[in-house]
Amino acid sequence: MRAASVTAALTVKRRNRPVVENDDYAACTGRVIRAQGRRIAAGDVEGRTELLALEDQLARAVSTAVTGLRGCGYSWAEIAARTATTRQAAHQRWGHCEHGPDRTAATDNGSDRGSAWDNGPVAGAVS
């Protein structure tokens, strides 16, 4: 029996994705951040600066993730669908990430960190 022929142009391109535990990892990360917030709330005012630095690191991580997804062939519509926004809004928010260098690569080695959490100056922080 002859194998069915398939038109390559009409075939959906499959992405080779390794199996990862993103949900578990994200849940663990969220618990760590909430625990840090509780420690600060209990009187560790100095820890507030480090917690605020996480906001910038999260923005960089999301930019890196979006750049990677685009590199893997995901469309703006596919990225937007998972962020409960429109394709246009996702492109406006993260479109600049595709064109510039990954800023986290230069600072993730830990050599210029002011603390265990900080990858650089915190916006609005007093030096």
Jmol script that loads the backbone (N, CA, C; Angstrom):
load data "model"
ATOM      1  N   MET A   1       0.832  -1.179   0.000  1.00  0.00           N
ATOM      2  CA  MET A   1       0.000   0.000   0.000  1.00  0.00           C
ATOM      3  C   MET A   1       0.881   1.248   0.000  1.00  0.00           C
ATOM      4  N   ARG A   2       0.491   2.237  -0.741  1.00  0.00           N
ATOM      5  CA  ARG A   2       1.275   3.448  -0.887  1.00  0.00           C
ATOM      6  C   ARG A   2       0.982   4.436   0.246  1.00  0.00           C
ATOM      7  N   ALA A   3       2.042   5.063   0.777  1.00  0.00           N
ATOM      8  CA  ALA A   3       1.869   6.049   1.850  1.00  0.00           C
ATOM      9  C   ALA A   3       1.165   7.278   1.301  1.00  0.00           C
ATOM     10  N   ALA A   4       0.306   7.853   2.108  1.00  0.00           N
ATOM     11  CA  ALA A   4      -0.418   9.056   1.705  1.00  0.00           C
ATOM     12  C   ALA A   4       0.559  10.204   1.549  1.00  0.00           C
ATOM     13  N   SER A   5       0.402  10.934   0.465  1.00  0.00           N
ATOM     14  CA  SER A   5       1.289  12.073   0.269  1.00  0.00           C
ATOM     15  C   SER A   5       0.693  13.286   0.971  1.00  0.00           C
ATOM     16  N   VAL A   6       1.574  14.078   1.516  1.00  0.00           N
ATOM     17  CA  VAL A   6       1.160  15.265   2.252  1.00  0.00           C
ATOM     18  C   VAL A   6       1.861  16.464   1.639  1.00  0.00           C
ATOM     19  N   THR A   7       1.102  17.521   1.437  1.00  0.00           N
ATOM     20  CA  THR A   7       1.675  18.743   0.911  1.00  0.00           C
ATOM     21  C   THR A   7       2.454  19.429   2.033  1.00  0.00           C
ATOM     22  N   ALA A   8       3.744  19.557   1.837  1.00  0.00           N
ATOM     23  CA  ALA A   8       4.606  20.117   2.876  1.00  0.00           C
ATOM     24  C   ALA A   8       4.198  21.536   3.265  1.00  0.00           C
ATOM     25  N   ALA A   9       3.761  22.333   2.324  1.00  0.00           N
ATOM     26  CA  ALA A   9       3.389  23.719   2.617  1.00  0.00           C
ATOM     27  C   ALA A   9       2.170  23.805   3.520  1.00  0.00           C
ATOM     28  N   LEU A  10       1.335  22.765   3.522  1.00  0.00           N
ATOM     29  CA  LEU A  10       0.126  22.788   4.332  1.00  0.00           C
ATOM     30  C   LEU A  10       0.303  22.074   5.671  1.00  0.00           C
ATOM     31  N   THR A  11       1.424  21.453   5.877  1.00  0.00           N
ATOM     32  CA  THR A  11       1.668  20.708   7.108  1.00  0.00           C
ATOM     33  C   THR A  11       2.079  21.660   8.220  1.00  0.00           C
ATOM     34  N   VAL A  12       1.471  21.477   9.383  1.00  0.00           N
ATOM     35  CA  VAL A  12       1.804  22.301  10.538  1.00  0.00           C
ATOM     36  C   VAL A  12       3.219  21.967  10.982  1.00  0.00           C
ATOM     37  N   LYS A  13       4.008  23.006  11.201  1.00  0.00           N
ATOM     38  CA  LYS A  13       5.370  22.794  11.670  1.00  0.00           C
ATOM     39  C   LYS A  13       5.330  22.482  13.160  1.00  0.00           C
ATOM     40  N   ARG A  14       5.918  21.383  13.546  1.00  0.00           N
ATOM     41  CA  ARG A  14       5.977  20.990  14.944  1.00  0.00           C
ATOM     42  C   ARG A  14       7.231  21.571  15.579  1.00  0.00           C
ATOM     43  N   ARG A  15       7.081  22.041  16.786  1.00  0.00           N
ATOM     44  CA  ARG A  15       8.221  22.580  17.519  1.00  0.00           C
ATOM     45  C   ARG A  15       8.768  21.490  18.428  1.00  0.00           C
ATOM     46  N   ASN A  16      10.058  21.335  18.409  1.00  0.00           N
ATOM     47  CA  ASN A  16      10.709  20.356  19.261  1.00  0.00           C
ATOM     48  C   ASN A  16      10.902  20.983  20.632  1.00  0.00           C
ATOM     49  N   ARG A  17      10.047  20.603  21.594  1.00  0.00           N
ATOM     50  CA  ARG A  17      10.128  21.180  22.926  1.00  0.00           C
ATOM     51  C   ARG A  17      10.425  20.088  23.942  1.00  0.00           C
ATOM     52  N   PRO A  18      11.455  20.304  24.760  1.00  0.00           N
ATOM     53  CA  PRO A  18      11.729  19.321  25.807  1.00  0.00           C
ATOM     54  C   PRO A  18      10.660  19.396  26.894  1.00  0.00           C
ATOM     55  N   VAL A  19      10.479  18.302  27.590  1.00  0.00           N
ATOM     56  CA  VAL A  19       9.512  18.259  28.679  1.00  0.00           C
ATOM     57  C   VAL A  19      10.114  18.992  29.875  1.00  0.00           C
ATOM     58  N   VAL A  20       9.381  19.960  30.394  1.00  0.00           N
ATOM     59  CA  VAL A  20       9.827  20.718  31.558  1.00  0.00           C
ATOM     60  C   VAL A  20       8.676  20.853  32.543  1.00  0.00           C
ATOM     61  N   GLU A  21       9.001  21.159  33.762  1.00  0.00           N
ATOM     62  CA  GLU A  21       7.994  21.313  34.806  1.00  0.00           C
ATOM     63  C   GLU A  21       7.787  22.794  35.095  1.00  0.00           C
ATOM     64  N   ASN A  22       7.360  23.555  34.112  1.00  0.00           N
ATOM     65  CA  ASN A  22       7.208  24.999  34.275  1.00  0.00           C
ATOM     66  C   ASN A  22       6.233  25.361  35.382  1.00  0.00           C
ATOM     67  N   ASP A  23       5.102  24.655  35.477  1.00  0.00           N
ATOM     68  CA  ASP A  23       4.108  24.975  36.500  1.00  0.00           C
ATOM     69  C   ASP A  23       4.685  24.807  37.897  1.00  0.00           C
ATOM     70  N   ASP A  24       5.386  23.705  38.127  1.00  0.00           N
ATOM     71  CA  ASP A  24       5.986  23.459  39.441  1.00  0.00           C
ATOM     72  C   ASP A  24       7.075  24.477  39.744  1.00  0.00           C
ATOM     73  N   TYR A  25       7.887  24.779  38.764  1.00  0.00           N
ATOM     74  CA  TYR A  25       8.979  25.736  38.944  1.00  0.00           C
ATOM     75  C   TYR A  25       8.429  27.128  39.250  1.00  0.00           C
ATOM     76  N   ALA A  26       7.422  27.539  38.514  1.00  0.00           N
ATOM     77  CA  ALA A  26       6.815  28.856  38.740  1.00  0.00           C
ATOM     78  C   ALA A  26       6.153  28.920  40.105  1.00  0.00           C
ATOM     79  N   ALA A  27       5.499  27.841  40.519  1.00  0.00           N
ATOM     80  CA  ALA A  27       4.864  27.813  41.839  1.00  0.00           C
ATOM     81  C   ALA A  27       5.906  27.944  42.945  1.00  0.00           C
ATOM     82  N   CYS A  28       7.025  27.247  42.796  1.00  0.00           N
ATOM     83  CA  CYS A  28       8.109  27.330  43.785  1.00  0.00           C
ATOM     84  C   CYS A  28       8.674  28.745  43.844  1.00  0.00           C
ATOM     85  N   THR A  29       8.899  29.340  42.683  1.00  0.00           N
ATOM     86  CA  THR A  29       9.431  30.700  42.628  1.00  0.00           C
ATOM     87  C   THR A  29       8.472  31.672  43.308  1.00  0.00           C
ATOM     88  N   GLY A  30       7.186  31.516  43.059  1.00  0.00           N
ATOM     89  CA  GLY A  30       6.182  32.369  43.692  1.00  0.00           C
ATOM     90  C   GLY A  30       6.193  32.233  45.206  1.00  0.00           C
ATOM     91  N   ARG A  31       6.367  30.999  45.699  1.00  0.00           N
ATOM     92  CA  ARG A  31       6.423  30.790  47.145  1.00  0.00           C
ATOM     93  C   ARG A  31       7.635  31.480  47.755  1.00  0.00           C
ATOM     94  N   VAL A  32       8.769  31.436  47.064  1.00  0.00           N
ATOM     95  CA  VAL A  32       9.984  32.085  47.568  1.00  0.00           C
ATOM     96  C   VAL A  32       9.782  33.599  47.631  1.00  0.00           C
ATOM     97  N   ILE A  33       9.191  34.163  46.602  1.00  0.00           N
ATOM     98  CA  ILE A  33       8.961  35.616  46.577  1.00  0.00           C
ATOM     99  C   ILE A  33       7.989  36.020  47.680  1.00  0.00           C
ATOM    100  N   ARG A  34       6.910  35.250  47.865  1.00  0.00           N
ATOM    101  CA  ARG A  34       5.955  35.567  48.930  1.00  0.00           C
ATOM    102  C   ARG A  34       6.607  35.451  50.309  1.00  0.00           C
ATOM    103  N   ALA A  35       7.483  34.464  50.485  1.00  0.00           N
ATOM    104  CA  ALA A  35       8.187  34.312  51.761  1.00  0.00           C
ATOM    105  C   ALA A  35       9.088  35.516  52.023  1.00  0.00           C
ATOM    106  N   GLN A  36       9.759  36.004  50.989  1.00  0.00           N
ATOM    107  CA  GLN A  36      10.605  37.191  51.134  1.00  0.00           C
ATOM    108  C   GLN A  36       9.747  38.381  51.552  1.00  0.00           C
ATOM    109  N   GLY A  37       8.568  38.518  50.959  1.00  0.00           N
ATOM    110  CA  GLY A  37       7.654  39.597  51.330  1.00  0.00           C
ATOM    111  C   GLY A  37       7.237  39.508  52.791  1.00  0.00           C
ATOM    112  N   ARG A  38       6.976  38.289  53.272  1.00  0.00           N
ATOM    113  CA  ARG A  38       6.597  38.107  54.682  1.00  0.00           C
ATOM    114  C   ARG A  38       7.755  38.458  55.611  1.00  0.00           C
ATOM    115  N   ARG A  39       8.976  38.119  55.223  1.00  0.00           N
ATOM    116  CA  ARG A  39      10.149  38.467  56.047  1.00  0.00           C
ATOM    117  C   ARG A  39      10.289  39.981  56.157  1.00  0.00           C
ATOM    118  N   ILE A  40      10.105  40.663  55.041  1.00  0.00           N
ATOM    119  CA  ILE A  40      10.211  42.124  55.050  1.00  0.00           C
ATOM    120  C   ILE A  40       9.094  42.714  55.897  1.00  0.00           C
ATOM    121  N   ALA A  41       7.899  42.165  55.766  1.00  0.00           N
ATOM    122  CA  ALA A  41       6.751  42.657  56.532  1.00  0.00           C
ATOM    123  C   ALA A  41       6.959  42.487  58.031  1.00  0.00           C
ATOM    124  N   ALA A  42       7.790  41.531  58.417  1.00  0.00           N
ATOM    125  CA  ALA A  42       8.062  41.288  59.833  1.00  0.00           C
ATOM    126  C   ALA A  42       9.129  42.233  60.380  1.00  0.00           C
ATOM    127  N   GLY A  43       9.604  43.185  59.565  1.00  0.00           N
ATOM    128  CA  GLY A  43      10.522  44.186  60.080  1.00  0.00           C
ATOM    129  C   GLY A  43      11.862  44.281  59.380  1.00  0.00           C
ATOM    130  N   ASP A  44      12.110  43.529  58.324  1.00  0.00           N
ATOM    131  CA  ASP A  44      13.394  43.582  57.619  1.00  0.00           C
ATOM    132  C   ASP A  44      13.332  44.627  56.510  1.00  0.00           C
ATOM    133  N   VAL A  45      13.380  45.902  56.897  1.00  0.00           N
ATOM    134  CA  VAL A  45      13.238  46.981  55.934  1.00  0.00           C
ATOM    135  C   VAL A  45      14.373  46.976  54.908  1.00  0.00           C
ATOM    136  N   GLU A  46      15.551  46.522  55.274  1.00  0.00           N
ATOM    137  CA  GLU A  46      16.676  46.469  54.340  1.00  0.00           C
ATOM    138  C   GLU A  46      16.414  45.496  53.190  1.00  0.00           C
ATOM    139  N   GLY A  47      15.616  44.478  53.415  1.00  0.00           N
ATOM    140  CA  GLY A  47      15.314  43.491  52.384  1.00  0.00           C
ATOM    141  C   GLY A  47      14.418  44.017  51.287  1.00  0.00           C
ATOM    142  N   ARG A  48      13.791  45.161  51.527  1.00  0.00           N
ATOM    143  CA  ARG A  48      12.868  45.727  50.543  1.00  0.00           C
ATOM    144  C   ARG A  48      13.575  46.058  49.234  1.00  0.00           C
ATOM    145  N   THR A  49      14.781  46.568  49.301  1.00  0.00           N
ATOM    146  CA  THR A  49      15.545  46.917  48.104  1.00  0.00           C
ATOM    147  C   THR A  49      15.769  45.677  47.236  1.00  0.00           C
ATOM    148  N   GLU A  50      16.146  44.591  47.877  1.00  0.00           N
ATOM    149  CA  GLU A  50      16.382  43.355  47.126  1.00  0.00           C
ATOM    150  C   GLU A  50      15.092  42.820  46.508  1.00  0.00           C
ATOM    151  N   LEU A  51      13.987  42.949  47.239  1.00  0.00           N
ATOM    152  CA  LEU A  51      12.709  42.491  46.692  1.00  0.00           C
ATOM    153  C   LEU A  51      12.309  43.338  45.485  1.00  0.00           C
ATOM    154  N   LEU A  52      12.538  44.638  45.560  1.00  0.00           N
ATOM    155  CA  LEU A  52      12.220  45.509  44.426  1.00  0.00           C
ATOM    156  C   LEU A  52      13.091  45.195  43.219  1.00  0.00           C
ATOM    157  N   ALA A  53      14.325  44.752  43.446  1.00  0.00           N
ATOM    158  CA  ALA A  53      15.207  44.402  42.333  1.00  0.00           C
ATOM    159  C   ALA A  53      14.657  43.205  41.557  1.00  0.00           C
ATOM    160  N   LEU A  54      13.880  42.373  42.215  1.00  0.00           N
ATOM    161  CA  LEU A  54      13.295  41.217  41.529  1.00  0.00           C
ATOM    162  C   LEU A  54      12.333  41.640  40.426  1.00  0.00           C
ATOM    163  N   GLU A  55      11.688  42.793  40.596  1.00  0.00           N
ATOM    164  CA  GLU A  55      10.764  43.275  39.576  1.00  0.00           C
ATOM    165  C   GLU A  55      11.483  43.485  38.244  1.00  0.00           C
ATOM    166  N   ASP A  56      12.655  44.100  38.301  1.00  0.00           N
ATOM    167  CA  ASP A  56      13.442  44.320  37.090  1.00  0.00           C
ATOM    168  C   ASP A  56      13.923  42.996  36.509  1.00  0.00           C
ATOM    169  N   GLN A  57      14.352  42.092  37.372  1.00  0.00           N
ATOM    170  CA  GLN A  57      14.818  40.791  36.901  1.00  0.00           C
ATOM    171  C   GLN A  57      13.679  39.997  36.252  1.00  0.00           C
ATOM    172  N   LEU A  58      12.474  40.115  36.800  1.00  0.00           N
ATOM    173  CA  LEU A  58      11.329  39.431  36.205  1.00  0.00           C
ATOM    174  C   LEU A  58      11.033  39.993  34.813  1.00  0.00           C
ATOM    175  N   ALA A  59      11.095  41.307  34.668  1.00  0.00           N
ATOM    176  CA  ALA A  59      10.863  41.923  33.354  1.00  0.00           C
ATOM    177  C   ALA A  59      11.901  41.439  32.344  1.00  0.00           C
ATOM    178  N   ARG A  60      13.164  41.348  32.774  1.00  0.00           N
ATOM    179  CA  ARG A  60      14.209  40.846  31.883  1.00  0.00           C
ATOM    180  C   ARG A  60      13.974  39.385  31.517  1.00  0.00           C
ATOM    181  N   ALA A  61      13.544  38.594  32.493  1.00  0.00           N
ATOM    182  CA  ALA A  61      13.291  37.179  32.229  1.00  0.00           C
ATOM    183  C   ALA A  61      12.144  36.998  31.233  1.00  0.00           C
ATOM    184  N   VAL A  62      11.102  37.805  31.366  1.00  0.00           N
ATOM    185  CA  VAL A  62       9.981  37.730  30.427  1.00  0.00           C
ATOM    186  C   VAL A  62      10.448  38.136  29.033  1.00  0.00           C
ATOM    187  N   SER A  63      11.267  39.176  28.939  1.00  0.00           N
ATOM    188  CA  SER A  63      11.796  39.598  27.638  1.00  0.00           C
ATOM    189  C   SER A  63      12.637  38.496  27.001  1.00  0.00           C
ATOM    190  N   THR A  64      13.471  37.853  27.804  1.00  0.00           N
ATOM    191  CA  THR A  64      14.283  36.747  27.307  1.00  0.00           C
ATOM    192  C   THR A  64      13.401  35.599  26.829  1.00  0.00           C
ATOM    193  N   ALA A  65      12.351  35.305  27.604  1.00  0.00           N
ATOM    194  CA  ALA A  65      11.433  34.226  27.228  1.00  0.00           C
ATOM    195  C   ALA A  65      10.725  34.532  25.912  1.00  0.00           C
ATOM    196  N   VAL A  66      10.250  35.751  25.759  1.00  0.00           N
ATOM    197  CA  VAL A  66       9.552  36.133  24.529  1.00  0.00           C
ATOM    198  C   VAL A  66      10.499  36.071  23.341  1.00  0.00           C
ATOM    199  N   THR A  67      11.721  36.551  23.513  1.00  0.00           N
ATOM    200  CA  THR A  67      12.704  36.487  22.432  1.00  0.00           C
ATOM    201  C   THR A  67      12.943  35.031  22.030  1.00  0.00           C
ATOM    202  N   GLY A  68      13.065  34.162  23.019  1.00  0.00           N
ATOM    203  CA  GLY A  68      13.260  32.742  22.744  1.00  0.00           C
ATOM    204  C   GLY A  68      12.068  32.114  22.039  1.00  0.00           C
ATOM    205  N   LEU A  69      10.873  32.453  22.492  1.00  0.00           N
ATOM    206  CA  LEU A  69       9.672  31.918  21.849  1.00  0.00           C
ATOM    207  C   LEU A  69       9.576  32.369  20.396  1.00  0.00           C
ATOM    208  N   ARG A  70       9.886  33.630  20.152  1.00  0.00           N
ATOM    209  CA  ARG A  70       9.860  34.123  18.774  1.00  0.00           C
ATOM    210  C   ARG A  70      10.907  33.395  17.939  1.00  0.00           C
ATOM    211  N   GLY A  71      12.076  33.137  18.533  1.00  0.00           N
ATOM    212  CA  GLY A  71      13.128  32.407  17.833  1.00  0.00           C
ATOM    213  C   GLY A  71      12.744  30.972  17.521  1.00  0.00           C
ATOM    214  N   CYS A  72      11.861  30.407  18.342  1.00  0.00           N
ATOM    215  CA  CYS A  72      11.371  29.037  18.114  1.00  0.00           C
ATOM    216  C   CYS A  72      10.222  29.002  17.113  1.00  0.00           C
ATOM    217  N   GLY A  73       9.800  30.173  16.644  1.00  0.00           N
ATOM    218  CA  GLY A  73       8.752  30.208  15.632  1.00  0.00           C
ATOM    219  C   GLY A  73       7.362  30.557  16.133  1.00  0.00           C
ATOM    220  N   TYR A  74       7.231  30.891  17.407  1.00  0.00           N
ATOM    221  CA  TYR A  74       5.912  31.273  17.913  1.00  0.00           C
ATOM    222  C   TYR A  74       5.533  32.636  17.370  1.00  0.00           C
ATOM    223  N   SER A  75       4.277  32.787  17.022  1.00  0.00           N
ATOM    224  CA  SER A  75       3.783  34.061  16.495  1.00  0.00           C
ATOM    225  C   SER A  75       3.386  34.970  17.658  1.00  0.00           C
ATOM    226  N   TRP A  76       3.222  36.252  17.343  1.00  0.00           N
ATOM    227  CA  TRP A  76       2.751  37.184  18.364  1.00  0.00           C
ATOM    228  C   TRP A  76       1.366  36.790  18.847  1.00  0.00           C
ATOM    229  N   ALA A  77       0.548  36.234  17.974  1.00  0.00           N
ATOM    230  CA  ALA A  77      -0.794  35.805  18.365  1.00  0.00           C
ATOM    231  C   ALA A  77      -0.725  34.664  19.384  1.00  0.00           C
ATOM    232  N   GLU A  78       0.205  33.718  19.177  1.00  0.00           N
ATOM    233  CA  GLU A  78       0.348  32.597  20.118  1.00  0.00           C
ATOM    234  C   GLU A  78       0.868  33.077  21.472  1.00  0.00           C
ATOM    235  N   ILE A  79       1.805  34.002  21.458  1.00  0.00           N
ATOM    236  CA  ILE A  79       2.327  34.552  22.715  1.00  0.00           C
ATOM    237  C   ILE A  79       1.232  35.342  23.422  1.00  0.00           C
ATOM    238  N   ALA A  80       0.497  36.148  22.669  1.00  0.00           N
ATOM    239  CA  ALA A  80      -0.570  36.966  23.254  1.00  0.00           C
ATOM    240  C   ALA A  80      -1.671  36.119  23.866  1.00  0.00           C
ATOM    241  N   ALA A  81      -2.005  35.007  23.236  1.00  0.00           N
ATOM    242  CA  ALA A  81      -3.080  34.149  23.747  1.00  0.00           C
ATOM    243  C   ALA A  81      -2.775  33.637  25.149  1.00  0.00           C
ATOM    244  N   ARG A  82      -1.506  33.445  25.465  1.00  0.00           N
ATOM    245  CA  ARG A  82      -1.120  32.935  26.784  1.00  0.00           C
ATOM    246  C   ARG A  82      -0.932  34.041  27.805  1.00  0.00           C
ATOM    247  N   THR A  83      -1.018  35.285  27.372  1.00  0.00           N
ATOM    248  CA  THR A  83      -0.884  36.411  28.287  1.00  0.00           C
ATOM    249  C   THR A  83      -2.172  37.216  28.388  1.00  0.00           C
ATOM    250  N   ALA A  84      -3.249  36.676  27.848  1.00  0.00           N
ATOM    251  CA  ALA A  84      -4.572  37.309  27.900  1.00  0.00           C
ATOM    252  C   ALA A  84      -4.535  38.744  27.376  1.00  0.00           C
ATOM    253  N   THR A  85      -3.886  38.907  26.226  1.00  0.00           N
ATOM    254  CA  THR A  85      -3.799  40.214  25.593  1.00  0.00           C
ATOM    255  C   THR A  85      -3.943  40.024  24.085  1.00  0.00           C
ATOM    256  N   THR A  86      -3.869  41.097  23.355  1.00  0.00           N
ATOM    257  CA  THR A  86      -3.973  41.005  21.903  1.00  0.00           C
ATOM    258  C   THR A  86      -2.589  40.853  21.291  1.00  0.00           C
ATOM    259  N   ARG A  87      -2.558  40.421  20.046  1.00  0.00           N
ATOM    260  CA  ARG A  87      -1.303  40.287  19.311  1.00  0.00           C
ATOM    261  C   ARG A  87      -0.586  41.630  19.250  1.00  0.00           C
ATOM    262  N   GLN A  88      -1.341  42.677  18.973  1.00  0.00           N
ATOM    263  CA  GLN A  88      -0.743  44.003  18.866  1.00  0.00           C
ATOM    264  C   GLN A  88      -0.163  44.469  20.194  1.00  0.00           C
ATOM    265  N   ALA A  89      -0.890  44.218  21.290  1.00  0.00           N
ATOM    266  CA  ALA A  89      -0.408  44.635  22.607  1.00  0.00           C
ATOM    267  C   ALA A  89       0.861  43.873  22.990  1.00  0.00           C
ATOM    268  N   ALA A  90       0.910  42.584  22.673  1.00  0.00           N
ATOM    269  CA  ALA A  90       2.109  41.789  22.971  1.00  0.00           C
ATOM    270  C   ALA A  90       3.295  42.315  22.175  1.00  0.00           C
ATOM    271  N   HIS A  91       3.078  42.643  20.917  1.00  0.00           N
ATOM    272  CA  HIS A  91       4.161  43.170  20.084  1.00  0.00           C
ATOM    273  C   HIS A  91       4.634  44.518  20.603  1.00  0.00           C
ATOM    274  N   GLN A  92       3.708  45.380  21.019  1.00  0.00           N
ATOM    275  CA  GLN A  92       4.098  46.678  21.550  1.00  0.00           C
ATOM    276  C   GLN A  92       4.903  46.530  22.840  1.00  0.00           C
ATOM    277  N   ARG A  93       4.510  45.573  23.661  1.00  0.00           N
ATOM    278  CA  ARG A  93       5.171  45.395  24.953  1.00  0.00           C
ATOM    279  C   ARG A  93       6.549  44.740  24.831  1.00  0.00           C
ATOM    280  N   TRP A  94       6.667  43.727  23.966  1.00  0.00           N
ATOM    281  CA  TRP A  94       7.899  42.946  23.910  1.00  0.00           C
ATOM    282  C   TRP A  94       8.587  42.957  22.547  1.00  0.00           C
ATOM    283  N   GLY A  95       8.065  43.677  21.574  1.00  0.00           N
ATOM    284  CA  GLY A  95       8.655  43.682  20.238  1.00  0.00           C
ATOM    285  C   GLY A  95      10.083  44.171  20.204  1.00  0.00           C
ATOM    286  N   HIS A  96      10.436  45.081  21.081  1.00  0.00           N
ATOM    287  CA  HIS A  96      11.811  45.599  21.135  1.00  0.00           C
ATOM    288  C   HIS A  96      12.792  44.518  21.575  1.00  0.00           C
ATOM    289  N   CYS A  97      12.325  43.477  22.227  1.00  0.00           N
ATOM    290  CA  CYS A  97      13.198  42.411  22.743  1.00  0.00           C
ATOM    291  C   CYS A  97      13.871  41.651  21.612  1.00  0.00           C
ATOM    292  N   GLU A  98      13.214  41.546  20.479  1.00  0.00           N
ATOM    293  CA  GLU A  98      13.757  40.787  19.352  1.00  0.00           C
ATOM    294  C   GLU A  98      14.965  41.451  18.722  1.00  0.00           C
ATOM    295  N   HIS A  99      15.047  42.764  18.812  1.00  0.00           N
ATOM    296  CA  HIS A  99      16.039  43.494  18.053  1.00  0.00           C
ATOM    297  C   HIS A  99      17.293  43.847  18.830  1.00  0.00           C
ATOM    298  N   GLY A 100      17.211  43.833  20.144  1.00  0.00           N
ATOM    299  CA  GLY A 100      18.366  44.212  20.949  1.00  0.00           C
ATOM    300  C   GLY A 100      19.052  42.997  21.538  1.00  0.00           C
ATOM    301  N   PRO A 101      20.266  43.186  22.042  1.00  0.00           N
ATOM    302  CA  PRO A 101      20.972  42.089  22.692  1.00  0.00           C
ATOM    303  C   PRO A 101      20.300  41.732  24.006  1.00  0.00           C
ATOM    304  N   ASP A 102      20.492  40.517  24.436  1.00  0.00           N
ATOM    305  CA  ASP A 102      19.946  40.067  25.702  1.00  0.00           C
ATOM    306  C   ASP A 102      20.763  40.699  26.818  1.00  0.00           C
ATOM    307  N   ARG A 103      20.186  41.655  27.515  1.00  0.00           N
ATOM    308  CA  ARG A 103      20.906  42.383  28.551  1.00  0.00           C
ATOM    309  C   ARG A 103      21.228  41.500  29.747  1.00  0.00           C
ATOM    310  N   THR A 104      20.503  40.416  29.957  1.00  0.00           N
ATOM    311  CA  THR A 104      20.752  39.581  31.127  1.00  0.00           C
ATOM    312  C   THR A 104      22.046  38.807  30.986  1.00  0.00           C
ATOM    313  N   ALA A 105      22.474  38.507  29.768  1.00  0.00           N
ATOM    314  CA  ALA A 105      23.684  37.717  29.573  1.00  0.00           C
ATOM    315  C   ALA A 105      24.901  38.430  30.133  1.00  0.00           C
ATOM    316  N   ALA A 106      24.941  39.734  30.008  1.00  0.00           N
ATOM    317  CA  ALA A 106      26.105  40.482  30.466  1.00  0.00           C
ATOM    318  C   ALA A 106      26.138  40.623  31.979  1.00  0.00           C
ATOM    319  N   THR A 107      24.990  40.508  32.645  1.00  0.00           N
ATOM    320  CA  THR A 107      24.966  40.752  34.082  1.00  0.00           C
ATOM    321  C   THR A 107      24.681  39.512  34.905  1.00  0.00           C
ATOM    322  N   ASP A 108      24.398  38.376  34.294  1.00  0.00           N
ATOM    323  CA  ASP A 108      24.041  37.186  35.049  1.00  0.00           C
ATOM    324  C   ASP A 108      25.224  36.431  35.634  1.00  0.00           C
ATOM    325  N   ASN A 109      26.449  36.864  35.369  1.00  0.00           N
ATOM    326  CA  ASN A 109      27.586  36.139  35.908  1.00  0.00           C
ATOM    327  C   ASN A 109      27.823  36.439  37.379  1.00  0.00           C
ATOM    328  N   GLY A 110      27.120  37.433  37.919  1.00  0.00           N
ATOM    329  CA  GLY A 110      27.206  37.730  39.336  1.00  0.00           C
ATOM    330  C   GLY A 110      28.360  38.636  39.712  1.00  0.00           C
ATOM    331  N   SER A 111      29.239  38.973  38.761  1.00  0.00           N
ATOM    332  CA  SER A 111      30.424  39.749  39.108  1.00  0.00           C
ATOM    333  C   SER A 111      30.099  41.186  39.490  1.00  0.00           C
ATOM    334  N   ASP A 112      28.988  41.735  38.986  1.00  0.00           N
ATOM    335  CA  ASP A 112      28.685  43.128  39.285  1.00  0.00           C
ATOM    336  C   ASP A 112      27.483  43.270  40.206  1.00  0.00           C
ATOM    337  N   ARG A 113      27.117  42.228  40.872  1.00  0.00           N
ATOM    338  CA  ARG A 113      25.942  42.283  41.733  1.00  0.00           C
ATOM    339  C   ARG A 113      26.253  43.015  43.029  1.00  0.00           C
ATOM    340  N   GLY A 114      25.320  43.857  43.428  1.00  0.00           N
ATOM    341  CA  GLY A 114      25.458  44.548  44.697  1.00  0.00           C
ATOM    342  C   GLY A 114      25.004  43.664  45.851  1.00  0.00           C
ATOM    343  N   SER A 115      24.163  42.687  45.542  1.00  0.00           N
ATOM    344  CA  SER A 115      23.675  41.755  46.553  1.00  0.00           C
ATOM    345  C   SER A 115      23.349  40.449  45.859  1.00  0.00           C
ATOM    346  N   ALA A 116      22.832  39.517  46.615  1.00  0.00           N
ATOM    347  CA  ALA A 116      22.504  38.208  46.047  1.00  0.00           C
ATOM    348  C   ALA A 116      21.394  38.300  45.019  1.00  0.00           C
ATOM    349  N   TRP A 117      20.571  39.354  45.061  1.00  0.00           N
ATOM    350  CA  TRP A 117      19.420  39.462  44.163  1.00  0.00           C
ATOM    351  C   TRP A 117      19.601  40.505  43.087  1.00  0.00           C
ATOM    352  N   ASP A 118      20.460  41.453  43.259  1.00  0.00           N
ATOM    353  CA  ASP A 118      20.503  42.641  42.429  1.00  0.00           C
ATOM    354  C   ASP A 118      21.410  42.470  41.218  1.00  0.00           C
ATOM    355  N   ASN A 119      20.860  42.714  40.027  1.00  0.00           N
ATOM    356  CA  ASN A 119      21.663  42.693  38.799  1.00  0.00           C
ATOM    357  C   ASN A 119      22.015  44.092  38.350  1.00  0.00           C
ATOM    358  N   GLY A 120      21.889  45.051  39.198  1.00  0.00           N
ATOM    359  CA  GLY A 120      22.180  46.422  38.823  1.00  0.00           C
ATOM    360  C   GLY A 120      21.377  47.367  39.667  1.00  0.00           C
ATOM    361  N   PRO A 121      21.432  48.637  39.356  1.00  0.00           N
ATOM    362  CA  PRO A 121      20.719  49.631  40.169  1.00  0.00           C
ATOM    363  C   PRO A 121      19.219  49.439  40.067  1.00  0.00           C
ATOM    364  N   VAL A 122      18.543  49.694  41.158  1.00  0.00           N
ATOM    365  CA  VAL A 122      17.094  49.599  41.218  1.00  0.00           C
ATOM    366  C   VAL A 122      16.522  50.962  40.866  1.00  0.00           C
ATOM    367  N   ALA A 123      15.547  50.967  39.978  1.00  0.00           N
ATOM    368  CA  ALA A 123      14.927  52.220  39.576  1.00  0.00           C
ATOM    369  C   ALA A 123      14.335  52.909  40.802  1.00  0.00           C
ATOM    370  N   GLY A 124      14.678  54.145  40.999  1.00  0.00           N
ATOM    371  CA  GLY A 124      14.145  54.916  42.110  1.00  0.00           C
ATOM    372  C   GLY A 124      14.880  54.704  43.427  1.00  0.00           C
ATOM    373  N   ALA A 125      15.885  53.847  43.453  1.00  0.00           N
ATOM    374  CA  ALA A 125      16.610  53.589  44.696  1.00  0.00           C
ATOM    375  C   ALA A 125      17.573  54.729  44.983  1.00  0.00           C
ATOM    376  N   VAL A 126      17.777  55.020  46.234  1.00  0.00           N
ATOM    377  CA  VAL A 126      18.715  56.049  46.649  1.00  0.00           C
ATOM    378  C   VAL A 126      20.060  55.398  46.880  1.00  0.00           C
ATOM    379  N   SER A 127      21.091  55.945  46.241  1.00  0.00           N
ATOM    380  CA  SER A 127      22.436  55.360  46.362  1.00  0.00           C
ATOM    381  C   SER A 127      23.115  55.855  47.618  1.00  0.00           C
TER     382      SER A 127
END
end "model"
wireframe off; spacefill off
backbone 0.3
color backbone group
